[in-house]
Amino acid sequence: MNAKHVEGPPVTEQDLTLVIAARMRARLRQENGALQKLADFAGVDIERLESIVNGQRAPSIDVLWKIANALDVPFGSLIAANRRGGAAVIRNCDANVLVSSGGAFRSRALTAFGETPRVEIYELTVAAGHCEQSQAHAPGTSENILVVKGELEIVTGREPAYRLGPGDAIHFDADVPHAYRALGAEDVVAHLVLAYGPRN
């Protein structure tokens, strides 16, 4: 089966902002007062949430996680490329990249958006010296990280810090607060496999 792909200009931050806004609006149409309920449940300021839903502001990765958890949807369903047919090619120039911490942390979705996935794949880039804090994900969520380049430190829950180099991998429960720190003088590139627990 051939994968269909239409060449086009690279995806910009504004494009991704509009994708996130449209997908959030589609999920919020179902009930009155949903935006206020979402703001309350996610712990996100209502004005900030309105600007995200209206496509006027890009959410940080941390805020988008709060929104995904509050909506009870996979994180990737808000940012991943659309799936067309039985296969999807995610070109580097078309990738949906979510940037946080002033550009020091980048997450590129490598999984297409279609049915509700139980596993998502991302390429992470962490700027040298940067530490990215992540809130606890939904119960039962786990992460598997393979370091491609650089030295990465992972801190998860109350566990001691784990230091990883190129080719090293770690699997950990991600339903507790965790952090990624780029050690050394070069940026870290890693592949992340995010697996969700069973739905209730």
Secondary structure, 3 states (H helix, E strand, C coil): CCCCCCCCCCCCHHHHHHHHHHHHHHHHCCCCCHHHHHHHHHCCCHHHHHHHHCCCCCCCHHHHHHHHHHHCCCHHHHCCCECCCCCCCCCHHHCCEEEEHHHCEEEEECCCECCCCCEEEEEEEECCCCEEEECCCCCCCEEEEEEEECEEEEEECCCCCEEECCCCEEEEECCCCEEEEEECCCCEEEEEEEECCCCC
